[in-house]
């Protein structure tokens, strides 16, 4: 019985592995159209060398601003120029500035942009931020700040997140 089973099993296996061109073309549907994922990376240019002016009071745990003109930008931020840093100023003709800040803290806190995406179908942007602080207390307080420029793209909703929590949505129109 064993001698009979092995050749039959090999014959069945060979038949199953055989390529049938007619069956292969029937399985393929050339009318299926794939659509690209509408969510892409948003082009963000970090801006450095600025600080929140002392006249601006930040009271919320994470405060966001979306700024579309130089006058508003200058009323909120000052230039922190030293001999060694290079200041990248925003171009309000082509960009919108997004700012994230927190109240003054004695703990070295860094705000960071975790992800920035653009839905190309709706032209909506989503920016996710987080904050990390050191455990050691310093002798001076600093207002944490993150600044970045995103391209102007017409009518847009900019969703700003504190981690995964939606903090605010700003509707922007060029």
C-alpha positions in Angstrom: 0.0 0.0 0.0 2.9 2.3 0.8 4.4 1.8 -2.7 1.1 2.8 -4.2 0.5 5.9 -2.0 3.9 7.6 -2.7 3.6 7.7 -6.6 -0.1 8.9 -6.4 0.8 11.6 -3.9 3.7 12.8 -6.1 1.4 12.8 -9.1 -1.2 15.0 -7.3 1.5 17.3 -6.1 3.0 17.7 -9.5 -0.5 18.5 -11.0 -1.1 21.1 -8.3 2.2 22.9 -9.0 1.8 22.9 -12.7 1.3 26.4 -14.1 -2.0 26.7 -16.0 -1.7 29.9 -18.2 -5.4 30.0 -19.0 -6.3 29.9 -15.3 -3.7 32.6 -14.4 -5.0 35.2 -16.8 -8.6 34.6 -15.6 -7.5 35.4 -12.0 -6.1 38.7 -13.0 -8.6 41.6 -13.3 -7.1 44.4 -15.4 -10.1 46.7 -14.6 -9.2 47.1 -10.9 -7.8 50.6 -10.4 -5.8 51.4 -7.3 -5.9 54.8 -5.7 -2.9 56.2 -3.9 -3.1 56.9 -0.2 -4.4 60.4 0.1 -2.3 61.0 3.3 1.3 62.1 2.6 4.1 63.7 4.6 3.6 67.5 5.1 6.7 69.5 4.2 7.7 71.4 7.4 10.6 73.8 7.7 11.7 74.1 11.4 12.5 77.7 12.4 15.2 78.3 15.0 16.6 81.3 16.7 13.4 82.8 18.1 11.8 83.1 21.6 8.4 84.0 22.9 8.4 87.7 24.0 7.9 88.5 27.7 4.7 90.4 26.8 3.0 87.2 25.7 1.3 85.3 28.5 1.1 81.5 27.9 -1.3 79.9 30.4 -2.4 76.7 28.7 -0.4 73.5 29.0 0.2 73.5 25.3 -0.7 76.6 23.2 -0.8 76.7 19.4 -0.7 79.6 17.0 -1.1 79.6 13.2 0.4 82.8 11.9 0.1 84.1 8.3 1.7 87.5 8.4 5.0 89.2 9.6 3.3 91.7 11.9 1.6 89.0 14.0 4.8 87.0 14.0 6.8 90.0 15.3 4.3 90.7 18.0 4.7 87.2 19.5 8.4 86.3 18.9 11.8 87.9 19.2 15.1 87.0 17.5 17.7 85.2 19.6 20.7 85.9 17.5 24.2 84.9 18.6 27.5 84.9 16.8 27.2 81.2 16.0 23.5 80.6 15.1 21.8 81.1 11.8 18.3 82.6 11.8 15.8 81.1 9.3 13.1 83.7 8.9 9.6 82.6 7.6 8.5 83.6 4.1 4.8 84.6 4.6 4.4 84.8 0.8 4.6 81.1 0.5 4.3 79.8 4.0 2.2 79.7 7.2 4.0 79.5 10.6 2.8 77.0 13.2 4.0 77.6 16.7 3.6 75.4 19.8 4.5 76.7 23.3 4.0 76.1 27.0 4.1 78.2 30.1 7.5 79.0 31.6 9.1 76.1 33.3 12.2 75.4 35.4 12.6 72.0 33.9 14.4 71.7 30.6 11.4 71.0 28.4 11.6 70.2 24.7 8.6 70.5 22.4 8.8 68.3 19.3 6.8 67.7 16.2 6.2 63.9 16.1 4.4 63.8 12.7 3.0 66.1 10.1 0.7 64.8 7.4 -1.4 66.2 4.6 -4.6 64.7 3.2 -4.4 65.4 -0.5 -8.1 64.8 -1.0 -9.3 67.3 1.6 -6.1 69.5 1.8 -6.3 69.2 5.6 -3.1 69.1 7.6 -2.5 67.2 10.9 0.4 68.0 13.2 1.1 66.0 16.3 3.3 67.4 19.1 4.8 66.1 22.3 6.8 67.6 25.2 9.6 66.0 27.2 11.1 67.5 30.3 14.2 66.7 32.3 13.9 65.6 35.9 16.4 68.2 37.1 15.2 71.7 38.1 17.3 74.6 36.9 17.6 78.0 38.5 15.9 79.8 35.7 12.6 79.5 33.8 12.3 79.1 30.0 9.2 79.2 27.8 9.5 76.1 25.6 8.9 76.9 21.9 8.6 75.0 18.6 8.3 76.9 15.4 7.9 75.7 11.9 6.7 76.8 8.5 4.3 74.9 6.2 3.4 75.7 2.6 0.3 77.8 1.9 -2.0 75.5 -0.1 -5.3 77.3 -0.3 -8.3 76.6 1.9 -7.0 74.3 4.6 -8.0 73.0 8.0 -4.9 72.6 10.2 -5.5 70.1 13.1 -3.1 70.5 16.0 -2.6 67.6 18.4 -1.1 67.3 21.9 0.0 63.7 21.4 -3.1 61.9 20.1 -5.6 64.5 21.6 -6.9 67.1 19.2 -6.2 70.4 20.8 -7.6 72.8 18.1 -8.4 73.1 14.5 -7.6 76.3 12.6 -9.3 76.9 9.3 -6.9 78.8 7.0 -7.9 80.4 3.7 -5.2 81.9 1.4 
